[in-house]
Amino acid sequence: MAEPWGNGYDPDGFSDMGWASFNDQFRDGLKGSLFELEEKGFLFGQYRGKDDQNILQYLVMGSLREHDRQYIKSAHSVNYLECHDNYTFGDRLRITGGYVDKDEKITSTEKNALVQDKLLAMNKLGALFLFTSQGITFIHEGQEWSRSKVVAETTVPDKQIGLIDHNSYEKDNETNWLNWNEREMNRELVDYYKGLIELRKQYSEFRHSKPEDFEFMDVGEKVAVAYILKDRFVVILNGENEDTLELDIPAGQWNILADEKLVNLEDQQLVS
């Protein structure tokens, strides 16, 4: 991966040359605008700006130009929720979700790092959306345990100490170092990511499907997307904060590969 400097970000032009590029629409559609922390996307039960249900369908299909998106083919779409710049995915959820203020001094990094309940659910939903979407899946180090970057103490006076860092490129200290204890604290989320990696590896449908392989289901006015993939998989992604989503799926017996709790490819629950 490379980073285009000098205002050189041109996903349409890159796709014309056969190059893949970071899909910022994927990132912002799920979280909200990168530069507007108050703006909420799908994971917060809202659509950002002019987005609607169509954007969710376009994202899972690979943001293709035939749908007025950027890419000639889905292999050019690098889908991601965080990278080296800006807030981590976990910190964006913490701040925009109201769990911590961007100007708040973190007094307990351990308490801040722990994800549970609704915050854990949002992390899982974002990961599930990411790993079931067409295109290239990109994750950043520590994303699998909702890593937080809190400005660490140093011998140099710094008013930012204790704040969550939005861009820690210049720090070679605990701010950027990986804390494996935090990984163990959030083992449930780590295992969820591991399961999704295996899911995507085992079932090529989540990597090599075309728009005609998708049959989208009617979700009404919900902030959600649901579809049948190649008559074999039912994928339901519900971004609603409180409301459940009831859908009629084709008759028969279905194995649950993943839900809001875990990904299980071996001892699958059977429903009909």
Residue pairs with C-beta under 8 A, 6 or more apart in sequence:
1 22
1 78
1 138
4 10
4 21
9 21
9 24
10 21
11 21
11 22
11 23
11 24
11 70
11 71
11 76
12 65
12 70
12 71
14 20
14 21
14 76
15 21
15 65
15 70
15 71
15 72
15 73
15 76
16 72
18 76
19 76
20 75
20 76
20 77
20 78
20 136
21 70
21 76
21 77
21 78
22 78
22 80
22 83
22 138
23 59
23 63
23 70
23 71
23 77
23 78
23 79
23 80
23 135
24 34
25 55
25 59
25 63
25 69
25 70
26 59
26 63
26 77
26 79
26 80
26 133
26 135
27 34
27 80
27 81
27 82
28 34
28 41
28 48
29 41
29 42
29 48
29 51
29 55
29 56
29 59
30 41
30 42
30 43
30 59
30 81
30 126
30 129
31 41
31 43
31 81
31 89
31 92
31 93
31 96
31 126
32 38
32 39
32 40
32 41
32 44
32 48
32 92
32 96
33 39
33 48
33 49
34 86
37 92
37 95
37 96
37 102
38 96
39 48
39 49
39 96
40 46
40 48
40 96
41 47
41 48
41 51
42 56
42 129
42 223
42 239
43 93
43 122
43 125
43 126
43 239
44 96
44 97
44 122
44 239
44 241
45 223
45 239
45 240
45 241
45 242
46 223
46 239
47 53
47 55
47 223
53 219
53 223
53 224
53 225
54 67
56 224
56 225
56 237
57 67
57 214
57 216
57 225
57 227
58 64
58 67
58 68
58 69
59 79
59 129
59 133
60 129
60 132
60 133
60 134
60 214
60 225
60 227
60 235
60 237
61 67
61 74
61 133
61 134
61 209
61 211
61 214
62 71
62 73
62 74
62 75
62 77
62 133
62 134
62 135
63 69
63 70
63 71
63 74
63 77
63 135
64 71
64 72
64 73
64 74
64 211
65 71
65 72
66 211
67 211
70 76
70 77
71 77
71 135
74 134
74 135
75 135
75 136
76 135
77 134
77 135
77 136
78 135
78 136
78 138
79 130
79 133
79 135
79 136
79 137
79 138
80 130
80 137
80 138
80 139
80 140
81 89
81 126
81 127
81 130
81 139
81 143
82 88
82 89
82 90
82 92
82 139
82 140
82 143
83 138
83 140
84 140
84 169
85 167
85 169
86 166
86 167
87 95
87 149
87 164
87 165
87 166
88 140
88 142
88 143
88 146
88 147
88 148
88 149
89 123
89 126
89 140
89 143
89 146
90 115
90 123
90 143
90 145
90 146
90 147
90 148
91 148
91 149
91 164
93 99
93 119
93 122
93 123
93 126
93 146
94 100
94 112
94 119
94 148
94 164
95 101
95 102
95 164
97 118
97 119
97 122
99 119
100 106
100 112
100 164
102 163
102 164
102 166
103 163
104 163
104 164
105 161
105 162
105 163
106 112
106 150
106 162
106 163
106 164
107 162
109 148
109 150
110 182
110 185
112 148
112 150
112 164
113 145
113 146
113 147
113 148
113 179
113 182
113 185
113 186
114 185
114 186
115 123
115 145
115 146
115 186
115 189
119 146
120 146
120 186
120 188
120 189
121 260
123 146
123 189
124 189
124 192
124 260
125 237
125 238
125 239
125 260
127 144
127 189
127 192
127 193
127 196
128 196
128 237
128 258
129 237
130 137
130 139
130 196
131 137
131 196
131 197
131 199
131 200
131 206
132 199
132 200
132 206
132 235
132 237
133 206
134 206
134 207
134 208
134 209
137 200
139 193
141 147
141 178
142 178
142 183
143 193
144 183
144 189
144 190
144 193
144 194
145 182
145 183
145 185
145 186
145 187
145 189
145 190
146 186
146 189
147 178
147 179
147 182
148 164
148 182
149 164
149 165
149 168
149 175
149 176
150 162
150 163
150 164
150 165
150 175
151 158
151 160
151 161
151 162
151 163
151 164
151 165
151 168
151 171
151 175
152 161
152 171
152 173
152 174
152 175
153 161
154 161
154 173
165 171
165 175
168 175
168 176
183 190
188 262
191 262
191 263
192 262
192 263
194 263
195 258
195 262
195 263
195 264
195 265
196 258
196 263
198 263
198 265
199 206
199 257
199 258
199 263
199 265
200 206
200 207
202 265
203 233
205 213
205 229
205 230
205 232
205 233
206 229
206 233
209 229
209 230
213 229
213 230
214 227
214 228
214 229
215 227
215 228
215 229
215 231
216 225
216 226
216 227
217 226
217 227
217 228
217 236
217 247
217 249
219 225
219 226
219 245
219 247
222 238
222 239
222 240
222 243
222 245
223 238
223 239
223 240
224 236
224 237
224 238
224 239
224 240
224 245
225 237
226 234
226 235
226 236
226 237
226 238
226 245
226 247
227 234
227 235
228 234
228 235
228 249
228 250
229 235
233 257
234 249
234 250
234 254
236 245
236 247
238 244
238 245
251 272
252 272
253 270
253 271
253 272
254 270
254 271
254 272
255 268
255 269
255 270
256 264
256 268
256 269
256 270
256 271
257 263
257 264
257 265
257 268
258 264
